[in-house]
Amino acid sequence: MEKNRLKILVLAGGLSEERDVSLASAKAITESLIRLGHETHVIDSASGKSLLNHEGCYLYEKNNESSSKIALKQAGSIALTQSLHAVEYRDIDLVFLALHGGTGEDGTIQALLELAKKKYTGSGVLASAVAMNKAFAKNLLRYENIPTPGWLLLKTPPDDRFEACISKIISKFKFPLIVKPNNSGSTVGLTLVKQESGLPEALAKAFGVSREVLIEEYIKGREITAAVMDGMSLPLVEIIPTNELYDYQCKYTKGKSQYICPAVIPDEITSEIQSLAARACEVIGCNCLARADFILDETNHPYFLEVNTLPGMTELSLAPMAAKEAGISFDQLVERICRAALRK
């Protein structure tokens, strides 16, 4: 094998609410790795099955049988473990994680890979678990004097009436406020609640995704995201959604959001957000590529929202967009992620 050529296994899919996003990221990553000359294999982390056809091309059909969550659950939890120990994957140099949400991003798969003694991209077990738990991450970063909106963490109530939850919320917050799952991504289950009557539906929606729900102070302002690569902050991206919030629809529906890179904000505010993003990633322990999301209020005061340890990796995703502005092509970014992972 050539000196710089790697044997790489891409993990895609999974069973989280972000499965389709993962499959799209995996497609772009796989095609990039092939262009870069690496020997590339791809498997679905839920089924352990290959996502390449006989010609070595990526298979991506949202509604085909292999994407059925029912069928995938029947494959059992040992499917990925069996695949990782298959003869064809035993000598891989690196696992490239193209997973989003769920066990792919919360440290579970990372722990499995460490037990299997496989090098992998992205953050380690602890950082992944901390970042996925929004309330824990916010508490940790507040201790480090990184500003974040006020919040309340709620556990699963005994029934769907939510009286006790609602009493806690109205005693602590003013409306409007944010209700969202504590350990989900892509704004799945998120609601902007403008009055008390909207709380039961919002809580039911969020608890339908997670056993823990985060109530967060709503701060009106500009959505800013800061990608951090190996400790270096990339140019900022401002997100301008057509909806009131940058929700799932705005994230993944063409034309529902406008992206400005670099964000048009004062230089000193840009530097402050980049510094906060790098610091947040350092405190949490992120590796390779991560992305920190902020709200910039009407007085240009930034508030940390959350860290994404495995940001989207399509050619139109926010982290690759920031990298491109910094003069780093998509293929160069993929190669840098690989080399950073090998150094861990």
C-alpha positions in Angstrom: 0.0 0.0 0.0 1.3 3.5 -0.8 2.7 5.4 2.1 0.0 8.0 2.3 -2.9 5.7 1.3 -5.1 4.6 4.1 -7.6 1.9 4.5 -10.7 3.6 5.9 -14.0 2.4 7.1 -16.8 4.9 7.0 -19.6 4.4 9.6 -23.0 5.8 8.4 -26.7 5.6 9.1 -27.6 4.4 12.5 -31.0 4.6 14.2 -31.1 8.2 15.4 -33.6 10.8 14.2 -30.7 12.1 12.1 -30.2 8.9 10.1 -30.9 10.5 6.7 -28.5 13.4 7.5 -25.8 10.8 8.4 -26.4 9.0 5.1 -25.9 12.2 3.2 -22.7 13.1 5.1 -21.4 9.6 4.4 -22.0 9.9 0.7 -19.9 13.1 0.5 -17.2 11.7 2.8 -17.0 8.5 0.8 -16.7 10.2 -2.5 -14.0 12.5 -1.1 -12.0 9.6 0.3 -12.1 7.9 -3.0 -10.9 11.0 -4.8 -8.1 11.3 -2.3 -7.0 7.8 -3.3 -7.8 6.0 0.0 -9.1 2.4 0.1 -12.7 3.1 1.3 -15.3 0.9 2.8 -18.7 1.9 4.1 -21.1 0.1 6.5 -24.4 1.0 8.2 -23.7 1.2 11.9 -27.3 -0.2 12.6 -27.2 -3.2 10.3 -23.4 -3.8 9.8 -24.1 -4.1 6.1 -22.0 -2.5 3.3 -23.4 0.6 1.7 -21.3 0.2 -1.5 -22.4 -1.6 -4.6 -20.3 -4.1 -6.6 -18.7 -1.2 -8.5 -17.7 0.5 -5.2 -20.2 3.3 -5.5 -22.2 4.6 -2.5 -25.7 3.4 -2.1 -28.1 6.0 -0.8 -31.8 5.6 -1.1 -33.8 7.0 1.9 -36.8 4.7 1.5 -35.3 1.4 0.5 -35.5 -1.7 2.6 -32.0 -1.3 4.1 -33.1 2.1 5.6 -36.1 0.6 7.4 -35.7 1.2 11.1 -37.8 -1.9 11.9 -35.6 -4.1 9.8 -32.4 -2.5 11.3 -33.5 -3.1 14.9 -34.1 -6.7 14.0 -30.4 -6.9 13.0 -29.6 -6.7 16.7 -27.0 -4.7 18.6 -24.2 -7.1 17.8 -24.3 -6.3 14.1 -21.7 -3.6 14.1 -19.4 -5.5 16.5 -19.5 -8.5 14.1 -18.7 -6.3 11.1 -15.8 -4.6 12.8 -14.2 -8.0 13.4 -14.8 -9.3 9.9 -11.7 -10.3 8.1 -11.9 -7.5 5.5 -12.0 -4.8 8.2 -9.4 -6.1 10.6 -6.5 -4.2 9.1 -8.2 -0.8 8.7 -6.2 2.2 9.6 -9.1 4.4 10.6 -12.8 4.6 11.1 -14.4 7.8 9.7 -17.5 8.6 11.7 -20.3 10.0 9.5 -22.9 9.5 12.3 -25.1 12.2 13.8 -27.1 12.0 17.0 -28.0 9.0 19.1 -25.4 6.3 19.9 -23.2 7.6 17.0 -22.5 10.9 18.7 -23.0 10.3 22.5 -19.9 8.2 23.1 -21.4 4.8 22.7 -19.9 3.9 19.3 -16.7 5.7 20.3 -16.4 3.3 23.3 -17.1 0.3 21.1 -14.3 1.4 18.7 -11.9 1.9 21.6 -12.6 -1.6 22.9 -12.0 -2.9 19.4 -8.7 -0.8 19.3 -9.7 1.1 16.2 -8.7 4.7 15.6 -11.6 6.9 14.7 -12.4 10.5 13.7 -14.1 13.0 16.0 -14.1 13.4 19.7 -13.5 10.7 22.3 -15.9 8.9 24.6 -16.1 11.5 27.4 -16.2 14.6 25.2 -18.9 13.0 23.0 -21.0 12.2 26.0 -20.6 15.6 27.6 -21.4 17.5 24.4 -24.5 15.4 23.7 -25.9 16.2 27.2 -26.7 19.8 26.7 -27.5 20.7 30.3 -24.2 19.1 31.5 -22.2 20.9 28.9 -23.9 24.2 29.7 -23.2 23.7 33.4 -19.5 22.9 32.7 -19.1 25.9 30.4 -20.9 28.3 32.8 -18.3 27.3 35.4 -15.7 28.4 32.9 -17.4 31.8 32.5 -18.7 31.1 29.0 -22.1 32.8 28.8 -25.1 30.6 28.1 -28.9 31.2 28.3 -30.5 30.2 31.6 -32.0 26.7 31.7 -34.0 24.1 33.6 -33.6 20.3 33.2 -36.7 18.2 33.5 -36.9 14.4 33.9 -39.6 12.2 32.4 -42.9 13.0 34.2 -45.1 10.2 35.5 -47.9 11.0 32.9 -48.5 13.3 29.9 -50.3 16.0 31.8 -47.1 17.8 32.8 -48.6 19.8 35.7 -45.5 19.7 37.9 -43.3 20.5 34.9 -45.4 23.5 33.9 -45.4 24.8 37.5 -41.6 24.7 37.6 -41.3 26.4 34.2 -43.6 29.3 34.9 -42.0 29.9 38.3 -38.6 30.3 36.6 -39.1 31.7 33.1 -40.8 34.4 31.2 -42.3 33.7 27.8 -41.3 33.1 25.1 -39.0 30.2 26.0 -37.3 27.2 24.3 -38.3 23.6 24.9 -36.0 20.9 23.5 -34.7 17.4 24.1 -31.6 17.4 26.3 -29.7 14.9 24.2 -30.7 15.2 20.6 -29.4 17.1 17.6 -30.6 18.8 14.4 -33.2 20.7 16.5 -35.4 17.6 16.5 -38.2 18.1 19.1 -37.4 21.8 19.6 -40.2 24.3 20.1 -40.4 28.1 20.7 -43.2 28.5 23.2 -44.8 31.9 23.4 -47.4 31.3 26.1 -48.3 28.8 28.8 -51.0 27.1 26.7 -48.3 25.9 24.3 -46.3 24.1 27.0 -48.1 20.7 27.0 -47.7 20.1 23.3 -44.1 21.3 23.4 -43.2 19.1 26.3 -44.9 16.0 24.8 -42.9 16.6 21.6 -39.6 16.9 23.4 -40.2 14.0 25.8 -41.1 12.0 22.7 -37.5 12.3 21.7 -35.7 12.2 25.0 -36.2 11.2 28.6 -34.8 14.5 29.7 -36.0 17.9 28.4 -34.2 21.3 28.6 -36.2 24.5 29.1 -34.1 27.4 28.0 -34.3 31.1 28.2 -35.2 32.5 24.8 -32.7 35.1 23.5 -33.7 37.0 20.4 -30.8 37.5 18.1 -28.6 36.3 15.3 -27.7 32.6 14.8 -23.9 32.3 14.6 -21.9 29.0 14.3 -18.2 28.6 14.8 -16.4 25.6 13.5 -13.2 24.6 15.3 -10.6 22.4 13.6 -7.8 21.0 15.8 -8.2 24.0 18.2 -8.3 26.6 15.4 -11.5 28.6 14.9 -12.6 28.9 11.3 -14.6 31.8 9.8 -18.0 32.3 11.4 -21.2 31.5 9.6 -24.4 33.5 10.2 -27.7 31.5 9.6 -30.8 33.4 8.6 -33.8 31.1 8.6 -37.1 31.9 7.0 -38.8 30.5 10.1 -38.7 32.2 13.4 -36.1 29.6 14.6 -33.4 27.6 12.8 -35.4 24.4 13.1 -35.2 21.0 11.4 -37.2 22.2 8.4 -34.9 25.2 7.9 -31.8 23.1 8.3 -32.7 20.5 5.7 -35.1 22.1 3.2 -33.5 23.9 0.3 -34.2 27.6 0.3 -35.4 27.7 3.9 -32.3 29.4 5.2 -29.6 31.8 4.0 -26.0 31.4 5.1 -23.5 34.2 5.2 -19.8 33.3 5.5 -17.9 35.1 6.9 -20.6 36.5 9.1 -20.9 40.3 8.8 -20.3 41.3 12.4 -17.6 43.6 14.0 -14.1 42.2 14.1 -13.9 42.3 17.9 -17.2 40.3 18.2 -15.9 37.8 15.6 -12.7 37.3 17.6 -14.7 36.9 20.9 -17.0 34.2 19.4 -14.1 32.4 17.9 -12.3 32.5 21.2 -15.4 31.3 23.1 -15.9 28.4 20.5 -12.3 27.3 20.8 -12.4 27.5 24.6 -15.7 25.5 24.7 -14.3 22.8 22.6 -11.1 22.7 24.7 -13.1 22.4 28.0 -15.3 19.7 26.6 -12.3 17.9 25.1 -13.3 17.9 21.5 -10.9 16.5 18.8 -10.7 16.9 15.0 -13.6 19.0 13.8 -16.4 20.3 16.0 -18.9 23.2 15.8 -20.1 25.5 18.5 -23.4 27.3 18.1 -24.2 30.8 19.5 -26.9 33.4 19.7 -25.7 37.0 19.3 -28.2 39.2 21.0 -29.3 42.7 20.0 -26.4 44.3 22.0 -23.9 42.0 20.3 -23.4 39.8 23.3 -22.8 36.1 22.4 -24.4 33.2 24.2 -23.2 29.7 23.8 -26.0 27.1 22.9 -24.3 23.8 22.2 -21.3 21.9 20.7 -21.7 19.4 17.9 -18.9 16.9 18.0 -19.7 15.4 14.6 -21.0 18.3 12.4 -22.6 17.7 9.1 -20.2 16.8 6.3 -22.0 17.4 3.0 -20.4 19.9 0.7 -23.1 22.4 1.7 -22.8 21.8 5.5 -21.8 24.7 7.8 -18.4 23.4 8.9 -17.2 22.7 5.3 -18.6 26.1 4.3 -16.4 27.8 7.0 -13.4 25.7 5.9 -13.9 26.7 2.3 -13.9 30.4 3.4 -10.6 29.7 5.1 -9.1 28.3 1.9 -9.6 24.6 2.8 -11.4 22.6 0.1 -13.8 19.8 1.1 -11.2 17.1 0.1 -8.5 18.9 2.1 -10.8 19.1 5.1 -11.6 15.4 4.9 -7.9 14.6 4.7 -7.1 16.9 7.7 -9.8 15.1 9.8 -8.2 11.8 8.9 -4.7 12.9 9.8 -5.9 14.5 13.1 -7.6 11.3 14.1 -4.4 9.3 13.4 -2.5 11.6 15.7 -4.9 11.1 18.6 
